[in-house]
Amino acid sequence: MLKEISPHGGRLTNRLFRGKERKDLEKKAKGLKKIILNEREISELEMIATGCFSPLEGFLTQEDYISVIDNLRLKNGLVWTIPISLSATKEEIKYLKENKPVALSNGKEILGILHLKQIYTYDKKKEAQLVYKTTDPAHPGVAYLFSQGEFLLGGKISLINPPKHKEFSEYWFSPAQTRKLFKERGWERIVGFQTRNPIHRAHEFIIKTALEICDGLFLNPLVGETRKTDIPADVRMACYKILIDKYFPKERVLMGVYGAAMRYAGPREAILHALVRKNFGCTHFIVGRDHAGVGNFYKPFEAQEIFDEFSPEEIGITPLFFENAFFCRHCGGMATVKTCPHPEEEHFSLSGTKVRELLASGEIPPLEFTRPEIANILMEWFKQNR
């Protein structure tokens, strides 16, 4: 009998309604006051409903919000590091009342209902400082936070019309579905890998190293909202498909997308990413250098160090920490400082800026940095978007 890792909090949340319940809720929603959600809010509605954000059943109420900000835990003591909240403007809350449900819409159709429990104010600067470690609006997470409404709405949600995913439709799995697939494949030890960038040789090296001690890999690229300067999801997905097809044992890899927005919250987001992969059914999770970081807002290994603040039982998924990987000319292969004795002059690695410069000049990044098939995809995209 295969062992299965427990979801965070002990059970998977399911706030997606079908059948008669769905019809009744949809009928009810038509007569309610309405809030229009943006893309990020829509993705979070789905993440809550399908269990990715288990144990959350809705947007945080004030006690949970304050506890997450101050203590990195929900009010019941369960580890949770990022506030999942729904904001509203002064104008929007004029028509809302606590303990009265609200319809949630994408502007075209009703997606679900917020069973509104609380309307409360919050301190954006405090949230920015504690979650992102900065109040600088140059940080994309802080910029988004400062653009939000002045109030937060807390309460359980009911999803009745899930977002329709035309892109990557075959890669959208709920945690219940991935757990079933892992079981069917006979995987007991599953390593999750979070990515928002095209996979290069350093990523490939750490994934394959982790796969040596696990039965299967859950490659889980983020396809939610990212910075405009990040490479688009469709280009990244093309790179991942090539890599799986040519350089990985296909029977040991499952790729499924992660629909949430990127917050670039560094250490706190690394914990969230680990908990989400636990909900998907992963037993191990790769945490590399500057995980979920942006610019110079976090120290290189801060996202690994934060795990020391919690006991292994509280997190419930095993983090695998990796140093920065590089190609060593002397070794003739990929390595890290943990395995390579040679001086830095022998180490070959490229910054994102240098790679963009090479692509812009029509040069294919060298084999030591990325596979040629992936370099060709990136170069083609770069030519079309210069």
Secondary structure, DSSP 8 states (H G I E B T S, - for coil): -------TTSS----B--HHHHHHHHHHHTTS-EEE--HHHHHHHHHHHTTTTTT--EE--HHHHHHHHHHSB-TTS-B--S---EEE-HHHHTT--TTS-EEEE-SSSEEEEEEEEEEEE--HHHHIIIIIS---TTSHHHHHHHHS-SEEEEEEEEESS-----TTGGG---HHHHHHHHHHTT-SSEEEEEESS---HHHHHHHHHHHTTSSEEEEEEB-S---TTS--HHHHHHHHHHHHHHHS-GGGEEE--B-S-----HHHHHHHHHHHHHHHT-SEEEE-TTTT--TTSS-TTHHHHGGGGS-HHHH-SEEEE----EEETTTTEEE-TTT--S-GGGEE---HHHHHHHHHTT----TTTS-HHHHHHHHHHHHHT-
